[in-house]
């Protein structure tokens, strides 16, 4: 999943796949977009936002996400479907530890800036805590995330046959977004665009 610059589409339908991805099954999502590369100075700011209570960054990152999505090649088509902005959630345990869910803040900020997006908190749930992903390799991450996500049954009818913009802060191996997208597919979501603030180099 290469990142050639800001707002580079990472589309499994195109042949532009890195050597790692070329040997992997196609992901559960349709398209992925990253606003920024995960590099200085953004990496430090994102760490502060994610782990150090610097929630004021949510507005700025939300603006960058909105700009990225609005200027993507398929936004014209996507906006006519009035997609749902759905955050990759924290577990309740992790939420209590941290005090806020950074991806939920991003999804809310994104929806405020793009009226075509529908938004309702906690449509996607993380029923139990998993080991922290940053200490694991890709295969371990995928195993760690088996069954980690589920669509709230109360919201499943609203998502069936719909388009979703799946929002997260950082994409590293893609394992977290993959597990979340699989849960959305199982709930009947028709189209998934992953949208992250930053993508780590492959």
C-alpha positions in Angstrom: 0.0 0.0 0.0 2.3 2.8 -1.2 2.0 6.4 -0.1 3.4 8.7 -2.7 2.3 11.9 -1.1 -0.6 13.5 0.7 -4.1 12.2 -0.3 -2.7 9.3 -2.3 -5.4 6.8 -2.9 -4.6 3.2 -1.9 -6.9 1.3 -4.1 -6.8 -2.5 -4.2 -8.4 -2.4 -7.7 -5.2 -0.8 -9.2 -2.0 -2.7 -9.9 0.1 -0.3 -7.9 0.7 -2.5 -4.9 3.9 -2.9 -3.0 5.8 -6.2 -2.9 4.3 -7.0 0.5 0.7 -6.4 -0.5 1.2 -8.3 -3.8 1.4 -11.5 -1.8 -1.6 -10.7 0.5 -5.3 -11.2 -0.2 -7.2 -8.1 -1.3 -8.3 -6.1 1.7 -11.9 -5.9 2.9 -12.0 -2.2 2.1 -12.4 -0.7 -1.4 -10.1 2.4 -1.1 -7.8 3.9 1.5 -6.7 7.5 1.7 -4.0 9.0 4.0 -3.8 12.7 4.5 -0.1 12.7 5.5 3.0 10.4 5.7 3.7 9.3 9.3 6.9 11.3 9.6 8.3 14.3 11.4 6.8 16.7 12.4 3.4 15.0 12.1 4.4 11.8 13.9 5.2 13.6 17.2 1.9 15.6 17.0 -0.1 12.5 16.4 1.5 10.7 19.4 0.6 13.7 21.6 -3.0 13.6 20.2 -3.3 9.9 20.7 -1.6 9.2 24.0 -1.0 12.5 25.8 -4.5 14.2 26.1 -3.7 16.8 23.4 -7.3 16.5 22.1 -7.1 20.0 20.6 -5.4 18.5 17.6 -8.7 16.8 16.6 -10.0 19.9 14.9 -6.9 20.3 12.8 -6.7 16.6 11.9 -10.4 16.7 11.0 -9.8 19.5 8.7 -6.9 17.6 7.0 -9.1 14.5 6.7 -11.9 16.5 5.1 -9.6 18.1 2.6 -8.1 14.7 1.7 -11.5 13.1 1.2 -13.1 16.0 -0.6 -10.2 16.2 -3.1 -10.0 12.4 -3.7 -10.8 11.1 -7.2 -13.9 9.3 -6.1 -15.5 11.9 -3.8 -18.0 13.0 -6.4 -19.4 9.5 -6.6 -19.1 8.8 -2.9 -20.9 11.9 -1.7 -24.0 11.1 -3.7 -24.4 8.0 -1.5 -24.3 10.1 1.7 -21.8 7.7 3.4 -21.6 7.1 7.1 -18.4 8.4 8.9 -17.5 5.5 11.3 -14.6 5.6 13.7 -12.3 2.6 14.4 -13.2 2.4 18.1 -11.3 1.8 21.3 -12.5 -0.9 23.7 -14.4 0.3 26.8 -11.4 -0.7 28.9 -9.0 1.3 26.8 -11.4 4.2 26.7 -11.5 4.3 30.5 -7.7 4.3 30.6 -7.3 7.1 28.0 -10.4 9.1 28.8 -11.2 9.8 25.1 -11.3 8.0 21.8 -9.1 9.8 19.3 -10.7 8.2 16.2 -14.2 9.1 17.4 -13.1 12.7 17.7 -11.7 12.6 14.2 -14.9 11.1 12.7 -17.0 13.8 14.4 -14.8 16.6 13.2 -14.8 15.1 9.7 -18.6 14.9 9.5 -18.9 18.5 10.7 -16.9 19.6 7.7 -18.5 17.5 5.0 -22.3 17.7 5.1 -22.7 14.8 2.8 -21.4 12.5 5.6 -23.8 11.0 8.1 -22.5 10.4 11.5 -23.6 8.6 14.7 -21.2 7.7 17.5 -20.3 4.1 18.3 -21.9 2.3 15.3 -18.8 0.1 15.3 -17.8 -1.4 18.7 -14.7 -3.1 20.1 -16.2 -5.5 22.6 -13.0 -6.4 24.4 -9.5 -5.0 24.7 -6.6 -6.5 22.7 -2.9 -6.3 23.1 -1.4 -3.0 22.0 -0.8 -3.2 18.3 2.4 -1.2 18.1 4.4 -4.0 19.8 3.3 -6.6 17.2 4.2 -7.6 13.7 1.6 -7.8 10.9 0.7 -11.5 11.3 0.5 -11.1 15.1 -1.6 -8.0 14.7 -4.1 -9.9 12.5 -4.4 -12.7 15.0 -4.7 -10.2 17.9 -7.7 -8.6 16.1 -9.7 -11.7 15.2 -13.2 -10.9 16.4 -12.1 -7.5 17.9 -14.8 -5.5 16.2 -18.6 -5.8 15.8 -21.3 -3.5 14.4 -23.8 -2.4 17.1 -27.0 -4.5 16.3 -29.1 -1.4 16.8 -27.3 0.3 13.9 -26.8 -2.7 11.6 -30.0 -1.9 9.6 -28.8 1.6 8.9 -25.5 0.3 7.5 -26.8 -2.5 5.2 -26.1 -1.7 1.6 -24.6 1.6 2.5 -21.2 3.3 2.0 -18.9 3.9 4.9 -15.9 6.1 5.5 -13.9 4.3 8.1 -11.8 6.8 10.1 -8.6 6.1 12.1 -5.6 8.1 13.1 -2.6 6.0 11.9 -2.3 3.1 9.5 0.8 1.0 10.0 0.3 -2.5 8.6 -3.4 -2.0 7.9 -4.4 -4.9 10.2 -6.7 -2.8 12.4 -8.5 -1.2 9.5 -8.8 -4.7 7.9 -10.4 -6.2 11.0 -12.8 -3.2 11.3 -13.7 -3.4 7.6 -14.4 -7.1 7.8 -16.9 -6.5 10.6 -18.6 -3.8 8.5 -18.7 -6.2 5.5 -20.3 -8.9 7.7 -22.9 -6.3 8.6 -23.8 -5.7 5.0 -21.8 -2.5 4.2 -21.5 -2.2 0.4 -18.5 0.2 0.1 -15.7 1.1 2.5 -13.3 3.9 2.2 -10.6 3.9 4.8 -9.5 7.4 5.8 -6.5 8.0 8.1 -4.5 11.0 9.1 -1.2 9.3 8.5 0.3 6.2 6.9 3.6 4.8 7.9 6.2 4.1 5.2 6.2 0.5 3.9 
